[in-house]
Amino acid sequence: MELAFLSATELARLLRRREVSSLELVEHCLERIDRLDPTLNAFVTVCDAEAREQAQRIDAGTGDEPFRGVPIAIKDLAATAGIRTTFSSRGYADYVPDFDTAVVRRLREAGFVVVGKTNTPEFGTVAFTESELNGATRNPWNVHLTPGGSSGGAAAALAAGLVPAAHATDGGGSIRIPASCCGLFGLKPSRGRVSTAPFPSLEGLSTAGPLTRTVEDAACLLDVLAGYEPGDPWWAPPPDRPFADAARDTPGRLRIAVTWTPPVGVPVHDECLAAVTSAADLLAELGHDVREETPPWQEPGVFDTFIAVWQVGPALHPVDVSLMTPLNRELVESARAASAADYARAAASLQLLARRIVGFWSGVDVVLTPTLALPPVRIGWQDEVEGALAQLHRNVEFTPFTSMANLTGLPAMSLPLHWSEDDMPIGVQAIGPPAGESLLLSLASQLEAARPWADRRPPLESLSPRG
């Protein structure tokens, strides 16, 4: 039994049948982390003693939690009580919160055992998991390339079989980008589906969500994560039934618009175009109504408007700016120089654009795009140019398609449906209608059955045991 690559739901079944113990699973994860992570650098903190102790308690007791005893990794942007939380910033290098965020609490209540915190760029600002404090995370498929970001540590750990499931967050594509780079399934939920409590989400851009190897795992994890917390400014309507049930259904015949045109004028790599073309052909074969059509998301100056809002994120952290990365320092300086009216105009402009874009879904069910405009790029690619704006433009060259789902609050997923000639995963993005996670999960299950991906493995034998 290959424990490292069994799904989280399958492991939960084995645990309920007492065919494996939680301590056995935790020890297995910790051994793989110790052996493989010195090369990957997916983890910034490993909770070995705490995880063993919790696993032993679980094995000695009883309970009906859905994931009782299953190991999981938490992205280091989520506060964890008693566990160091760095936000990958030197300003938080020794920060140990005394509280859990709502999503971490829900994961613990579902029975998960936290084995550690995964790497992210500082504050999750960019799409490459390279940190002054915690170093660069490497892609298990090719350690010279990025795993994406900002949930790059989560994706690398999951793809390498260090954990069976991973918590992730997505403010501009940060679940779907690493899912594409690492050959995983990543789902960004609708705005308000998953609470950000106790922290605010700037203009509702960011949300937590599942990063998994199977659609079933993602659906079951979303059932755990979803739900209103008192005081939440956004609230998605509860589903009629569990997301796990929706993932077991066929979606029916859907109206699917396919586009290769990004919201900003950047080129799209041939492999990314081929991935979408192949997926569109598969959807047509499955009986869907597939047509070429682009949402009205091309707006002059949209990049600058988005940055006018995005730059405020790093400025909200009460730490010495001199301890931040050069990129985040520039964003903070720019945010502080802008007026409240500047911010309000940018936010209002994005809201108007979002209304226009979401209206497109009145005539379609799903929009299919490349997840990324490029295959995974080399480590350090962003830093080959100087200045915050130039580096952010590099991010847009890499990820022009993902932020529209954050801007609009629509649910979106990246599916690992294509591999390049040099055997690197290339994701395909599907954006659903408002509160349409159930529809996306049904479609994802159909595609997973038609073109399975879970048995693909990165070349882990190429990883040096000690880097």
C-alpha positions as CSV (number, residue, x, y, z in Angstrom):
1,M,0.0,0.0,0.0
2,E,1.6,3.3,-1.2
3,L,0.6,5.5,1.6
4,A,2.4,8.6,0.3
5,F,0.1,9.0,-2.7
6,L,-3.2,7.8,-1.3
7,S,-5.9,10.5,-1.2
8,A,-6.9,12.1,2.0
9,T,-10.4,10.6,1.8
10,E,-9.0,7.1,1.2
11,L,-6.7,7.5,4.2
12,A,-9.7,8.6,6.3
13,R,-11.5,5.4,5.3
14,L,-8.5,3.3,6.2
15,L,-8.3,5.0,9.6
16,R,-12.0,4.4,10.3
17,R,-11.5,0.7,9.5
18,R,-8.4,0.7,11.8
19,E,-6.3,-0.6,8.9
20,V,-3.8,2.1,9.6
21,S,-3.1,4.3,12.6
22,S,-2.8,8.1,12.6
23,L,0.6,7.8,14.2
24,E,1.7,5.6,11.3
25,L,0.6,8.2,8.8
26,V,2.2,11.0,10.7
27,E,5.5,9.1,11.0
28,H,5.3,8.3,7.3
29,C,4.8,12.0,6.4
30,L,7.6,13.2,8.8
31,E,10.0,10.6,7.3
32,R,9.4,11.9,3.8
33,I,9.7,15.5,4.9
34,D,13.0,14.7,6.5
35,R,14.3,12.9,3.4
36,L,12.9,15.0,0.6
37,D,12.2,18.5,1.9
38,P,15.8,19.6,2.3
39,T,15.8,19.8,-1.5
40,L,12.2,21.1,-2.1
41,N,12.1,23.5,0.9
42,A,8.3,23.2,1.0
43,F,8.0,23.5,4.8
44,V,9.1,26.4,6.9
45,T,8.1,24.8,10.2
46,V,7.6,21.0,11.0
47,C,5.5,20.2,14.0
48,D,6.9,16.7,14.6
49,A,6.4,16.5,18.4
50,E,2.9,18.1,18.3
51,A,1.8,16.0,15.4
52,R,2.9,12.7,17.0
53,E,1.2,13.6,20.3
54,Q,-2.0,14.5,18.6
55,A,-1.9,11.3,16.5
56,Q,-1.4,9.2,19.6
57,R,-4.4,10.8,21.3
58,I,-6.5,10.1,18.2
59,D,-5.4,6.5,18.0
60,A,-6.3,6.0,21.7
61,G,-9.7,7.6,21.5
62,T,-12.9,7.5,19.3
63,G,-14.7,10.0,17.2
64,D,-16.6,10.5,14.0
65,E,-14.7,13.5,12.5
66,P,-14.5,13.1,8.7
67,F,-10.7,13.4,8.5
68,R,-9.9,12.1,12.0
69,G,-6.2,11.3,12.1
70,V,-5.3,12.4,8.5
71,P,-2.1,14.6,8.2
72,I,-2.3,18.0,6.6
73,A,-0.1,21.0,5.9
74,I,-1.1,24.6,6.6
75,K,0.1,27.5,4.5
76,D,2.2,29.9,6.5
77,L,-0.2,32.8,5.8
78,A,-2.7,31.3,8.2
79,A,-2.3,32.0,11.9
80,T,-1.9,28.8,14.0
81,A,-2.2,28.7,17.8
82,G,1.1,27.7,19.3
83,I,2.8,27.2,15.9
84,R,5.2,29.8,14.5
85,T,3.5,31.8,11.7
86,T,6.0,33.9,9.7
87,F,4.0,35.1,6.7
88,S,7.4,34.5,5.1
89,S,8.5,37.9,6.4
90,R,11.5,38.8,8.5
91,G,9.2,41.0,10.5
92,Y,7.3,37.9,11.7
93,A,10.3,35.5,12.0
94,D,9.5,34.6,15.6
95,Y,5.8,35.2,15.7
96,V,3.7,32.5,17.5
97,P,0.0,33.3,17.5
98,D,-2.3,32.4,20.4
99,F,-5.2,31.8,18.1
100,D,-6.2,29.8,15.0
101,T,-7.9,31.4,12.0
102,A,-11.4,30.1,11.3
103,V,-10.2,27.8,8.5
104,V,-7.5,26.3,10.7
105,R,-10.0,25.8,13.5
106,R,-12.4,24.0,11.0
107,L,-9.6,21.8,9.8
108,R,-8.7,20.8,13.3
109,E,-12.4,20.2,14.2
110,A,-12.6,17.9,11.1
111,G,-9.8,15.7,12.7
112,F,-6.8,16.7,10.6
113,V,-3.4,16.5,12.2
114,V,-1.2,19.5,11.4
115,V,2.3,18.3,10.5
116,G,3.7,21.7,9.6
117,K,3.5,25.1,7.8
118,T,4.3,25.5,4.1
119,N,6.4,28.2,2.4
120,T,5.0,31.2,0.6
121,P,6.3,34.5,-0.7
122,E,6.2,37.3,1.8
123,F,2.5,38.1,2.5
124,G,1.6,36.0,-0.6
125,T,2.1,39.1,-2.7
126,V,3.5,37.4,-5.8
127,A,3.2,34.2,-7.9
128,F,6.7,32.7,-7.1
129,T,7.5,31.0,-3.7
130,E,10.8,32.7,-3.1
131,S,11.3,34.2,0.4
132,E,14.1,36.3,2.0
133,L,13.3,34.6,5.3
134,N,12.5,31.1,4.2
135,G,14.2,30.6,0.9
136,A,12.9,29.3,-2.4
137,T,10.6,26.3,-2.8
138,R,11.4,24.0,-5.8
139,N,9.1,22.2,-8.1
140,P,9.2,18.4,-7.6
141,W,8.8,17.9,-11.4
142,N,12.0,19.9,-12.0
143,V,13.8,21.5,-9.1
144,H,15.2,24.3,-11.2
145,L,11.7,25.6,-11.8
146,T,9.2,27.4,-9.7
147,P,6.2,25.5,-8.1
148,G,4.3,28.8,-8.5
149,G,2.8,30.8,-5.7
150,S,1.8,31.9,-3.4
151,S,0.8,28.4,-2.2
152,G,4.0,27.0,-3.7
153,G,5.1,25.2,-0.6
154,A,1.7,23.6,-0.2
155,A,1.8,22.4,-3.8
156,A,5.3,21.1,-3.7
157,A,4.6,19.2,-0.5
158,L,1.5,17.6,-2.0
159,A,3.0,16.8,-5.4
160,A,6.0,15.1,-3.7
161,G,3.8,13.0,-1.4
162,L,4.9,14.7,1.8
163,V,1.3,15.2,2.8
164,P,-2.1,13.9,1.4
165,A,-3.8,17.3,1.4
166,A,-2.9,20.9,1.8
167,H,-4.5,24.1,2.9
168,A,-4.0,27.0,0.5
169,T,-5.2,30.5,-0.2
170,D,-5.9,32.5,-3.3
171,G,-5.9,36.2,-3.7
172,G,-5.0,36.5,-7.4
173,G,-4.5,32.9,-8.4
174,S,-2.5,31.5,-5.5
175,I,-4.2,28.1,-5.4
176,R,-4.6,27.6,-9.2
177,I,-1.1,28.8,-10.2
178,P,0.8,26.2,-8.1
179,A,-1.8,23.6,-9.0
180,S,-0.9,24.2,-12.7
181,C,2.8,24.2,-12.0
182,C,2.8,21.0,-9.9
183,G,0.1,18.8,-11.6
184,L,-2.6,19.1,-9.0
185,F,-6.2,20.0,-8.7
186,G,-6.8,23.4,-7.2
187,L,-10.2,25.1,-6.4
188,K,-10.7,28.8,-5.6
189,P,-14.1,29.0,-3.9
190,S,-16.7,31.8,-4.5
191,R,-16.3,35.0,-2.5
192,G,-17.9,34.5,0.9
193,R,-17.9,30.7,0.6
194,V,-15.0,30.3,3.1
195,S,-14.6,32.8,5.9
196,T,-11.4,34.8,6.3
197,A,-12.0,35.4,10.0
198,P,-10.7,36.9,12.0
199,F,-8.9,38.9,9.3
200,P,-10.4,41.0,6.6
201,S,-10.0,40.1,2.9
202,L,-9.1,43.2,0.9
203,E,-12.0,43.9,-1.4
204,G,-12.9,40.2,-1.0
205,L,-10.1,39.2,-3.3
206,S,-8.6,36.4,-1.2
207,T,-10.0,33.2,0.1
208,A,-8.8,29.9,1.5
209,G,-9.5,26.7,-0.5
210,P,-8.4,23.1,-1.2
211,L,-5.3,22.0,-3.0
212,T,-5.5,18.2,-3.6
213,R,-4.6,15.4,-5.9
214,T,-8.2,14.3,-6.5
215,V,-11.5,16.0,-7.1
216,E,-13.2,14.0,-4.3
217,D,-10.6,15.3,-1.8
218,A,-11.3,18.9,-2.9
219,A,-15.0,18.5,-2.6
220,C,-14.8,16.9,0.9
221,L,-12.3,19.6,2.0
222,L,-14.6,22.3,0.8
223,D,-17.4,20.8,2.9
224,V,-15.1,21.2,5.9
225,L,-13.9,24.8,5.1
226,A,-17.1,26.4,3.9
227,G,-19.4,28.3,6.2
228,Y,-20.3,31.7,7.6
229,E,-18.5,33.1,10.7
230,P,-20.2,35.9,12.6
231,G,-19.4,39.3,11.2
232,D,-18.3,38.1,7.7
233,P,-18.8,40.9,5.2
234,W,-19.5,38.4,2.4
235,W,-21.6,35.2,2.5
236,A,-22.2,32.8,-0.3
237,P,-25.5,31.0,-0.3
238,P,-25.1,27.5,1.3
239,P,-25.3,24.6,-1.2
240,D,-28.4,22.5,-1.5
241,R,-26.3,19.4,-0.5
242,P,-22.7,18.6,0.3
243,F,-20.1,19.4,-2.2
244,A,-19.0,15.8,-2.0
245,D,-22.3,14.7,-3.4
246,A,-22.1,17.2,-6.2
247,A,-18.7,15.7,-7.1
248,R,-20.3,12.3,-7.6
249,D,-22.8,13.6,-10.1
250,T,-22.5,14.1,-13.9
251,P,-22.9,17.8,-14.8
252,G,-25.3,17.5,-17.7
253,R,-24.7,19.3,-21.0
254,L,-23.0,22.6,-20.2
255,R,-22.5,25.7,-22.3
256,I,-18.7,26.2,-22.3
257,A,-17.0,29.3,-23.7
258,V,-13.4,28.8,-24.6
259,T,-10.9,31.6,-24.8
260,W,-7.2,32.0,-25.3
261,T,-7.4,35.8,-24.9
262,P,-6.1,37.1,-21.5
263,P,-7.5,40.3,-19.9
264,V,-4.1,42.0,-20.5
265,G,-2.1,42.0,-23.7
266,V,0.6,39.4,-23.0
267,P,1.6,36.4,-25.2
268,V,0.4,32.9,-24.4
269,H,2.9,30.0,-24.7
270,D,2.1,27.3,-27.3
271,E,1.9,24.6,-24.6
272,C,-0.7,26.5,-22.7
273,L,-2.7,27.1,-25.9
274,A,-2.4,23.4,-26.7
275,A,-3.6,22.5,-23.2
276,V,-6.9,24.4,-23.6
277,T,-7.4,23.2,-27.2
278,S,-7.1,19.6,-26.1
279,A,-9.4,20.2,-23.1
280,A,-12.0,21.9,-25.3
281,D,-11.9,18.9,-27.7
282,L,-12.4,16.6,-24.8
283,L,-15.4,18.6,-23.5
284,A,-17.0,18.5,-26.9
285,E,-16.5,14.7,-27.1
286,L,-18.2,14.5,-23.7
287,G,-21.3,16.2,-25.2
288,H,-20.9,19.8,-24.0
289,D,-21.8,22.8,-26.1
290,V,-18.3,24.3,-26.6
291,R,-17.9,27.6,-28.4
292,E,-15.1,30.1,-28.7
293,E,-16.0,33.3,-26.9
294,T,-14.2,35.8,-24.6
295,P,-15.7,37.6,-21.6
296,P,-15.6,41.4,-21.7
297,W,-12.5,41.5,-19.4
298,Q,-10.1,43.5,-21.5
299,E,-10.1,47.0,-19.9
300,P,-7.5,49.7,-20.6
301,G,-5.4,50.3,-17.5
302,V,-6.8,47.3,-15.6
303,F,-3.3,46.3,-14.4
304,D,-2.6,49.7,-12.8
305,T,-6.1,49.8,-11.2
306,F,-5.7,46.3,-9.7
307,I,-2.2,47.2,-8.3
308,A,-3.7,50.3,-6.8
309,V,-5.8,48.0,-4.6
310,W,-3.3,45.1,-4.3
311,Q,-0.5,47.4,-3.0
312,V,-2.5,48.1,0.2
313,G,-2.1,44.5,1.4
314,P,1.5,44.7,2.5
315,A,0.8,48.1,4.1
316,L,-1.7,46.6,6.5
317,H,1.0,44.6,8.4
318,P,2.3,46.4,11.5
319,V,5.9,45.6,11.1
320,D,9.0,47.6,10.3
321,V,9.0,48.2,6.5
322,S,12.8,47.9,6.4
323,L,12.3,44.2,7.1
324,M,10.1,43.6,4.1
325,T,11.3,42.6,0.6
326,P,12.2,45.4,-1.8
327,L,9.1,44.7,-3.8
328,N,6.8,44.9,-0.8
329,R,8.6,48.0,0.5
330,E,7.9,49.8,-2.8
331,L,4.2,48.7,-2.6
332,V,3.9,50.0,0.9
333,E,5.5,53.4,-0.1
334,S,3.1,53.7,-3.0
335,A,0.1,52.8,-0.9
336,R,1.0,55.4,1.7
337,A,1.5,58.0,-1.0
338,A,-2.0,57.4,-2.4
339,S,-5.1,59.1,-1.0
340,A,-8.2,57.5,0.3
341,A,-10.0,58.9,-2.8
342,D,-7.4,57.2,-5.0
343,Y,-8.1,53.8,-3.4
344,A,-11.9,54.3,-3.5
345,R,-11.8,55.2,-7.2
346,A,-9.7,52.1,-8.0
347,A,-11.9,49.8,-5.9
348,A,-15.1,51.3,-7.6
349,S,-13.5,50.8,-11.0
350,L,-12.8,47.2,-10.3
351,Q,-16.3,46.6,-9.0
352,L,-17.8,48.1,-12.2
353,L,-15.6,45.9,-14.3
354,A,-16.6,42.9,-12.2
355,R,-20.3,43.5,-12.8
356,R,-19.7,43.6,-16.6
357,I,-17.7,40.5,-16.6
358,V,-20.0,38.4,-14.4
359,G,-22.9,39.3,-16.7
360,F,-21.2,37.2,-19.4
361,W,-22.2,34.0,-17.4
362,S,-25.9,34.7,-18.1
363,G,-25.2,33.1,-21.5
364,V,-22.7,30.4,-20.5
365,D,-22.1,28.0,-17.6
366,V,-18.3,27.8,-17.7
367,V,-15.4,29.7,-19.2
368,L,-12.3,27.7,-20.1
369,T,-8.9,29.4,-20.3
370,P,-5.3,28.5,-19.8
371,T,-4.4,28.6,-16.1
372,L,-1.1,30.3,-16.9
373,A,0.4,32.0,-20.0
374,L,3.7,30.2,-19.5
375,P,4.9,26.8,-18.3
376,P,6.7,26.8,-15.0
377,V,9.5,29.3,-15.2
378,R,13.0,29.1,-13.6
379,I,13.7,30.0,-10.0
380,G,14.6,33.7,-9.8
381,W,12.8,34.6,-13.0
382,Q,10.9,37.5,-11.4
383,D,14.1,39.0,-9.9
384,E,15.7,39.2,-13.3
385,V,14.1,42.6,-13.6
386,E,14.3,45.5,-11.1
387,G,11.6,47.5,-9.4
388,A,8.3,46.6,-8.0
389,L,6.2,47.5,-11.1
390,A,8.6,45.6,-13.5
391,Q,8.5,42.6,-11.2
392,L,4.7,42.7,-10.9
393,H,4.5,42.9,-14.7
394,R,6.5,39.7,-14.8
395,N,3.8,38.2,-12.6
396,V,1.2,39.3,-15.1
397,E,3.2,37.8,-18.0
398,F,3.0,34.5,-16.1
399,T,-0.5,34.7,-14.6
400,P,-2.8,37.0,-16.7
401,F,-5.9,34.7,-16.5
402,T,-6.3,33.9,-12.8
403,S,-7.0,37.3,-11.1
404,M,-10.3,37.8,-12.9
405,A,-11.9,35.1,-10.7
406,N,-10.7,37.0,-7.6
407,L,-11.9,40.3,-9.0
408,T,-15.4,39.0,-9.7
409,G,-15.6,36.6,-6.8
410,L,-16.5,33.7,-9.2
411,P,-15.3,30.1,-8.3
412,A,-12.5,28.8,-10.5
413,M,-10.4,25.7,-10.7
414,S,-7.2,24.5,-12.3
415,L,-7.2,21.0,-13.7
416,P,-4.0,19.0,-14.6
417,L,-5.1,17.9,-18.0
418,H,-1.9,18.4,-20.0
419,W,1.8,17.7,-19.8
420,S,4.4,19.4,-22.0
421,E,6.9,17.6,-24.2
422,D,9.5,17.8,-21.4
423,D,7.0,16.3,-18.9
424,M,6.0,19.4,-17.0
425,P,2.3,19.8,-16.0
426,I,0.3,22.5,-17.7
427,G,-3.1,23.4,-16.1
428,V,-6.4,24.4,-17.6
429,Q,-8.6,26.8,-15.8
430,A,-12.4,26.6,-15.6
431,I,-14.3,29.6,-14.2
432,G,-17.8,28.9,-13.0
433,P,-21.0,31.0,-12.4
434,P,-21.7,32.8,-9.1
435,A,-21.8,30.3,-6.2
436,G,-21.1,27.6,-8.8
437,E,-18.7,25.3,-7.0
438,S,-21.0,22.3,-7.2
439,L,-21.2,22.7,-11.0
440,L,-17.4,23.0,-11.3
441,L,-16.9,19.9,-9.1
442,S,-19.3,17.8,-11.2
443,L,-17.5,18.9,-14.3
444,A,-14.1,18.2,-12.7
445,S,-15.1,14.7,-11.8
446,Q,-16.2,14.0,-15.3
447,L,-12.9,15.3,-16.7
448,E,-10.9,13.4,-14.1
449,A,-12.6,10.1,-15.1
450,A,-12.1,10.8,-18.8
451,R,-8.4,11.8,-18.5
452,P,-7.1,10.6,-15.1
453,W,-4.1,12.4,-13.6
454,A,-3.8,11.1,-10.0
455,D,-1.3,8.3,-10.9
456,R,1.2,10.7,-12.4
457,R,4.3,11.1,-10.2
458,P,7.2,13.6,-10.3
459,P,10.7,12.1,-10.6
460,L,11.4,12.1,-6.9
461,E,14.4,9.8,-7.4
462,S,16.2,12.8,-8.8
463,L,15.9,14.7,-5.5
464,S,19.1,14.6,-3.4
465,P,18.4,13.2,0.1
466,R,20.1,16.2,1.6
467,G,20.1,18.7,-1.2
